[in-house]
Amino acid sequence: MASQNASAKHVILVLSGKGGVGKSTVSSSLALALAMGSNPNEPAKTVGILDIDLTGPSIPRILGVSEHRVHQGSKGWVPVQVPLPDRPAATDGTTTPASKKSHLACMSIGFLLQSPGDAVIWRGPKKTAMIRQFLQDVDWGSQQLDYLIVDTPPGTGDEHIALVENLREGWNVDGAVLVTTPQDVSVADVRKELSFCLKVGIKVLGIVENMSGYECTNLFSKGGGESLAKEHNLPFLGYIPIDPTLVSTIESRVNVAVGDEAENHVSGYVAGFAKSGVHDIVQAISAQVIARVEGKKGE
């Protein structure tokens, strides 16, 4: 079901019960997959990503835009626009320069801090107020976003309660993607996240198992997320393997547009996503999410 709010047709939460499972990377990858698309003959989707991890915002760094700042416009905060690489050529030979026409809109408290190292030491009421402001006072653009991806902190605390309560005011959440690693300790915490979704009425779109195995060795476990999905009769969206190049690509900076202006630089992860080892996997996950959200597959 599309959102009632004019800012986005579809809202998807990305949740995990435990920190360190790569949830923010999965959120970023899902947003990139939706924005860049897998079929060059279809129009790209307009996508925004909202980072509500107030004490540990990671999205700006993953996308390579942590030095950017949001500014106040006539309708509220204007998100940082992350330029995307060119999309593949369509079968008719035409190309759509993403550097001119396609961006990923990003909002995070990281853009409001004087320094990336500044700690956010807030009690619940101030966190609630900030999340409310994120949902009411951000100008995502004159046209509706197709998708708003909301990256959340681990657990089921103040931020989650504030998010759900404020999304009920004009927004309609399509559902949540839960992220776990294969280990039992992570799976156990995701069970709590499932309980949270059930209690607050959020549909679970599926489970993703991140950091799942590594094809050159059998030292890393696999299968915990899929077992959890089967146990609760939920869709299992897929395995994302360990990527040994992830850190280096996130920390690198690449220019994806003509000129050398700072706003054209993004992380190597964004620039190289289409050729990365996880691209096809995340595109398959995004296709399942689209099918469930847009009603292309029987529920």
C-alpha positions in Angstrom: 0.0 0.0 0.0 1.4 3.4 -0.9 2.1 6.0 1.8 -0.6 8.5 2.5 2.2 11.1 3.0 3.0 13.1 -0.1 6.7 12.6 0.4 6.9 8.9 -0.5 4.8 6.2 -2.0 6.4 3.4 -0.1 8.2 3.3 3.3 10.4 0.4 4.3 12.1 0.0 7.6 15.4 -1.8 8.0 15.7 -3.4 11.5 18.0 -5.6 13.4 18.0 -6.7 17.0 21.8 -6.5 17.3 24.5 -4.0 16.4 27.3 -4.9 14.1 25.3 -7.1 11.7 25.8 -4.7 8.8 22.3 -3.2 8.9 23.4 0.2 7.6 25.3 -1.4 4.8 22.2 -3.4 3.8 20.1 -0.3 4.0 22.5 1.6 1.8 22.7 -1.3 -0.7 19.0 -1.7 -0.8 18.5 2.0 -1.5 21.2 1.9 -4.2 19.6 -1.2 -5.8 16.2 0.5 -5.9 17.6 3.8 -7.2 19.9 2.3 -9.9 17.5 -0.5 -11.0 18.4 -3.7 -12.7 16.5 -3.1 -16.0 17.9 -0.2 -18.0 14.7 -0.2 -20.1 12.6 0.7 -17.1 12.7 4.2 -15.5 14.8 4.5 -12.4 13.0 4.8 -9.1 13.4 7.9 -6.9 14.7 6.9 -3.5 15.5 8.5 -0.2 17.3 7.1 2.8 16.6 8.3 6.3 19.1 7.5 9.0 17.5 7.6 12.5 20.5 6.0 14.3 21.0 9.2 16.3 23.9 8.1 18.4 25.8 6.2 15.6 24.9 7.5 12.2 26.8 5.5 9.5 24.9 6.2 6.3 26.8 9.4 5.4 30.1 7.7 5.7 29.0 4.6 3.8 27.8 6.8 0.9 30.8 9.0 1.0 29.1 12.3 1.8 29.9 12.7 5.5 31.5 16.2 4.8 28.2 17.5 3.4 25.7 19.6 5.3 21.9 19.9 4.9 20.5 23.4 4.6 17.1 24.9 5.5 14.8 25.5 2.6 11.4 27.2 2.4 9.7 23.8 3.1 12.2 22.4 5.7 15.6 20.7 5.7 16.8 19.8 2.2 18.5 16.3 2.2 21.9 15.7 0.8 21.7 14.5 -2.8 24.1 11.6 -3.5 25.0 11.5 -7.2 24.8 8.1 -8.8 26.8 6.5 -11.6 25.5 6.2 -15.1 22.9 3.4 -15.5 23.6 0.7 -18.1 22.7 1.3 -21.7 19.1 0.4 -22.7 18.6 -2.2 -25.4 17.9 0.7 -27.9 21.4 2.0 -27.3 20.4 5.1 -25.2 21.9 5.9 -21.8 20.5 7.8 -18.9 23.3 9.8 -17.3 22.6 9.2 -13.6 25.0 12.0 -12.7 22.5 14.4 -14.2 19.2 12.8 -13.6 19.5 10.3 -10.7 20.4 11.0 -7.1 19.8 9.3 -3.8 18.4 11.7 -1.3 19.9 11.2 2.2 19.0 12.7 5.6 21.0 11.9 8.8 21.9 13.6 12.0 25.4 13.1 10.9 25.0 16.1 8.6 24.0 18.3 11.6 27.0 17.6 13.7 30.0 20.0 13.8 32.4 17.0 13.7 31.8 13.3 12.8 33.4 12.5 16.1 30.9 14.5 18.2 28.9 12.3 20.6 25.1 12.7 20.7 24.1 12.4 24.4 20.4 12.7 24.5 17.6 11.3 26.6 14.4 9.9 25.1 12.4 13.1 24.7 15.0 14.8 22.7 15.5 11.7 20.5 11.7 11.6 20.0 11.7 15.3 19.0 14.5 14.8 16.5 12.8 11.8 14.8 9.5 13.7 14.7 11.4 16.6 12.9 13.0 14.2 10.5 9.5 12.9 9.5 7.7 16.2 9.4 10.3 18.9 8.4 12.4 17.3 5.6 11.7 18.4 2.1 12.3 15.3 0.0 11.4 17.1 -3.2 8.5 18.4 -5.3 7.6 14.9 -6.6 6.9 11.9 -4.5 9.8 9.5 -3.7 9.0 6.0 -4.9 10.7 4.6 -1.9 11.9 5.9 1.5 14.3 3.5 3.2 14.6 4.1 7.0 17.8 2.8 8.6 17.2 2.3 12.3 19.5 1.7 15.3 19.7 -1.8 16.8 17.2 -2.9 19.4 13.7 -1.8 20.2 14.2 1.4 22.2 13.1 5.1 22.2 14.0 5.6 18.5 11.8 2.7 17.3 8.9 3.7 19.4 9.1 7.3 18.3 9.5 6.2 14.7 6.4 4.0 14.7 4.3 6.6 16.5 5.2 9.4 14.1 4.9 7.3 11.0 1.3 6.8 11.9 0.7 10.5 11.4 0.2 10.6 7.6 2.6 7.8 6.6 1.8 4.2 5.9 4.7 1.8 6.5 4.7 -1.0 3.9 6.8 -3.2 6.1 10.2 -4.0 7.5 13.3 -5.9 6.3 15.1 -7.7 9.2 18.8 -8.1 9.1 20.8 -10.8 10.9 24.1 -12.6 10.7 24.2 -16.4 10.8 25.3 -16.7 14.5 22.8 -17.8 17.1 23.4 -14.7 19.3 22.3 -12.5 16.4 19.3 -14.7 15.4 18.1 -14.7 19.0 18.0 -10.8 19.0 16.2 -10.7 15.7 13.5 -12.8 17.4 12.9 -9.9 19.7 12.7 -7.6 16.7 10.0 -9.9 15.2 8.1 -9.6 18.5 8.4 -5.8 18.3 7.0 -5.8 14.7 4.1 -8.0 15.8 3.2 -5.8 18.8 3.3 -2.5 16.9 1.7 -3.9 13.7 4.5 -3.7 11.3 4.5 -6.3 8.5 7.8 -8.2 8.1 8.7 -8.3 4.4 11.4 -10.8 4.9 14.8 -11.6 6.5 18.2 -11.0 5.1 21.2 -13.0 6.3 24.3 -10.7 6.1 28.0 -11.6 6.4 26.9 -15.1 5.4 29.8 -17.4 4.5 32.8 -16.7 2.4 33.3 -18.7 -0.7 37.0 -19.3 -0.2 36.7 -20.9 3.2 34.2 -22.7 5.4 35.3 -20.9 8.6 32.2 -18.7 8.5 28.8 -20.0 9.4 25.6 -19.8 7.2 21.9 -20.5 7.5 20.8 -19.0 10.8 18.6 -16.3 9.0 17.0 -18.8 6.7 16.2 -21.1 9.6 14.6 -18.2 11.5 12.5 -17.3 8.4 11.3 -20.9 8.1 10.5 -21.1 11.8 8.2 -18.1 11.7 6.9 -18.7 8.2 8.4 -15.5 6.8 10.0 -14.9 3.4 13.8 -15.4 3.3 15.1 -12.7 1.0 18.7 -14.0 0.6 22.2 -14.4 1.8 24.8 -11.6 1.4 28.3 -13.0 1.7 31.3 -11.4 3.5 32.9 -8.8 1.2 36.6 -8.4 1.9 36.8 -5.2 -0.1 33.9 -3.5 1.7 36.0 -1.3 4.0 38.4 -0.1 1.3 35.6 0.8 -1.1 33.7 2.7 1.6 36.7 4.7 2.6 37.7 5.6 -0.9 36.3 8.6 -2.8 35.3 8.7 -6.4 34.1 11.4 -8.7 31.0 10.3 -10.6 30.1 13.5 -12.5 31.8 16.0 -14.8 34.1 18.3 -12.9 35.8 17.9 -9.6 33.3 19.7 -7.3 33.1 18.1 -3.9 29.4 17.4 -4.3 30.2 15.0 -7.2 32.3 12.8 -5.0 30.9 9.6 -3.4 32.3 6.5 -1.7 33.9 3.9 -3.9 31.1 1.6 -2.7 28.5 3.8 -4.4 30.5 4.3 -7.5 31.4 0.6 -7.9 28.1 -0.9 -6.6 26.9 -2.0 -10.1 30.1 -4.1 -10.5 30.5 -5.3 -7.0 30.2 -8.9 -5.9 27.0 -8.2 -4.0 25.2 -6.2 -6.7 23.2 -9.1 -8.2 22.4 -10.5 -4.8 21.0 -7.2 -3.5 19.1 -6.6 -6.8 17.4 -10.0 -6.3 16.5 -8.9 -2.7 15.2 -5.6 -3.9 13.1 -7.3 -6.6 11.4 -9.4 -3.9 10.8 -6.3 -1.8 9.3 -4.5 -4.7 7.1 -7.5 -5.5 5.7 -7.7 -2.0 5.3 -3.9 -1.6 3.8 -3.2 -4.9 1.6 -6.2 -5.0 3.2 -8.0 -7.9 3.2 -11.2 -6.0 0.4 -12.9 -4.1 0.6 -12.5 -0.4 
